[in-house]
Amino acid sequence: MPRSLEIFGEGRVYEIKDDLAVKVTETNEQVKALIDALLFSVPKKNLNPMF
């Protein structure tokens, strides 16, 4: 039975199994800070042809 991780707007990370949250992780808004940082980052061209 596959599990997935979902990030909700309030910044919590939920582990989902069979459409039920089996674990909730508080991130103290660290996920939101990471998303904000990524939104305003300038992408660079990857010089490694493997990726």
ZIVEN-V539260 format. One record per run of one state. SS is the DSSP state (2 for helix, 1 for strand, 0 for the rest). FROM is the first residue (numbers start at 1). TO is the last residue. Records with the same first field share a line. If there is no record, write none. Layout:
SS=FROM-TO, FROM-TO
//
This chain:
0=1-2, 8-12, 18-19, 26-29, 40-51
1=3-7, 13-17, 20-25
2=30-39
//
